[in-house]
């Protein structure tokens, strides 16, 4: 009788251990999931993995590569989420060897950011990144003035900081150099576009653009793609 009880407990413990191992393996695997959020019309790439693991970094890079290579079939924004919720733009940029200006990070919702890919764009880039300034009810100072001040300060390193996201192919081949200061383009559809010339490692040239509309910051290498994304963003939120 005792032997049967011991055997029963041994088998039970073995089964539980197997279930635990399977559960851990499932959590550590990552499967990019194309998931439509009907409220915001975003396609989310979900990464179910511990945020601080080495696998997380590689899996996030793989998901970004999948986003870049996926055939665009409809106008959607994309977000990247993990097991703890949305992955912060700071984490995302760091994994790709990019950077978000610390002063800007203090004013934006670092977990509320999106990427957009145009079906057709110029040779520069078809990726748009959107960041959103968060509400600051008890902000000490002039919030808008500080937003503009920090943006102007970020312009000095903006191209290098976000190149891995906006110019992923060109960035992987070598350093992207900002050739001149940002200037204001002629307003397009009543939207002020800031633009700087950039030089790619192969000697070709391009542009970095950004706009500040409402509480959204949008960045892209292609101005038409940028405006297309902006229109979709505000149509989506209306």
Long-range contacts (C-beta under 8 A, 24 or more apart in sequence): 27-83, 28-53, 28-55, 30-55, 30-56, 30-59, 30-62, 30-63, 32-62, 32-63, 32-66, 36-76, 40-77, 40-236, 40-237, 41-76, 41-77, 41-236, 42-76, 42-77, 42-78, 42-79, 42-114, 43-76, 43-77, 43-78, 43-79, 44-78, 44-79, 44-80, 44-81, 45-78, 45-79, 45-80, 45-81, 46-81, 46-82, 47-80, 47-81, 47-82, 47-83, 47-87, 48-82, 48-83, 49-82, 49-83, 50-83, 51-82, 51-83, 51-84, 51-87, 51-91, 56-82, 57-95, 60-87, 60-91, 60-92, 60-95, 61-95, 61-96, 64-92, 64-96, 64-168, 67-115, 67-117, 68-117, 68-127, 68-168, 70-117, 72-117, 72-118, 72-119, 75-232, 76-116, 77-114, 77-115, 77-116, 77-130, 77-229, 77-232, 77-233, 77-236, 78-114, 78-115, 78-116, 78-117, 79-113, 79-114, 79-115, 80-115, 85-111, 86-111, 86-112, 87-111, 89-113, 89-131, 92-165, 93-161, 93-162, 93-164, 93-165, 96-164, 96-165, 96-168, 97-164, 98-161, 98-162, 98-163, 98-164, 98-165, 99-157, 99-160, 99-161, 99-162, 100-131, 100-161, 100-162, 101-150, 101-153, 101-154, 101-157, 101-158, 101-161, 103-150, 103-153, 103-154, 104-131, 104-150, 104-151, 104-154, 104-217, 107-133, 107-134, 107-136, 107-143, 107-146, 107-147, 107-150, 108-132, 108-133, 108-134, 108-217, 109-133, 109-134, 114-233, 115-165, 116-225, 116-229, 116-232, 116-233, 118-222, 118-224, 118-225, 118-228, 118-229, 121-222, 121-224, 121-225, 122-206, 122-221, 122-222, 122-224, 122-225, 123-204, 123-206, 124-167, 124-206, 124-207, 124-221, 124-222, 125-166, 125-167, 125-206, 125-220, 125-221, 125-222, 125-225, 126-222, 126-225, 127-165, 127-166, 127-167, 127-168, 127-220, 127-221, 127-225, 128-218, 128-219, 128-220, 128-225, 128-226, 128-229, 129-162, 129-165, 129-166, 129-218, 129-219, 129-220, 130-216, 130-217, 130-218, 130-219, 130-229, 130-233, 131-216, 131-217, 131-218, 131-219, 132-215, 132-216, 132-217, 133-215, 133-216, 133-217, 134-215, 135-215, 147-212, 148-212, 151-210, 151-212, 151-217, 155-181, 155-182, 155-194, 155-196, 158-182, 158-196, 158-208, 158-210, 158-219, 159-196, 159-198, 159-208, 162-208, 162-219, 165-219, 166-208, 166-219, 166-220, 166-221, 167-198, 167-200, 167-206, 167-221, 170-200, 170-201, 170-202, 170-206, 173-200, 173-201, 173-202, 174-200, 174-201, 174-202, 175-201, 176-200, 176-201, 178-208, 179-205, 182-208, 185-209, 185-223, 188-223, 188-227, 189-227, 191-227, 191-230, 193-223, 193-226, 195-223
